[in-house]
């Protein structure tokens, strides 16, 4: 693990969700469950997609996802989103997750990209049916 510096790449997109990885979210090895991380990404992507849709959205697909490094308990998990495509009723959102783990006093925090994925959402109406995304 390396510390994030001004010369290192940083997050792309807008901060959509931030939380702390807790012990209840770990596997037997003490790392955060991939499923927990996936759910945080889905929430963050939904925040971005609902802004574009001006209302309710539902997840319809996860096009691609890659885990890069494990997330440790106590890390601040930040999900960044970027809308990459908008169709008639669908919104495709790229989600990046970054982790910041603070070390001992005086030590620089470890900041690293831990996963990324592309999520597809569809705008839905009050009856749960697909609807068109409003055009600006």
CORGI-V19465 format. One record per backbone hydrogen bond with DSSP energy under -1.0 kcal/mol. NH is the residue of the N-H (numbers start at 0). CO is the residue of the C=O. If there is no record, write none. Layout:
nh: (NH/NH)
co: (CO/CO)
This chain:
nh: (7/13/15/16/18/20/24/25/26/29/31/32/36/37/38/39/40/41/42/43/44/45/46/47/48/49/50/51/52/54/57/59/60/62/65/67/73/74/75/76/77/78/79/80/81/83/84/86/90/91/92/93/94/95/96/97/98/99/100/106/109/111/113/114/115/116/117/118/119/120/121/122/123/124/127/130/132)
co: (4/80/78/78/76/74/21/22/30/26/70/24/32/33/34/35/36/37/38/39/40/41/42/43/44/45/46/47/48/49/121/119/119/117/115/113/20/71/99/18/97/16/95/13/93/91/91/89/120/84/118/81/116/79/114/77/111/75/109/103/100/98/96/96/65/94/63/92/60/90/57/88/55/128/124/122/87)
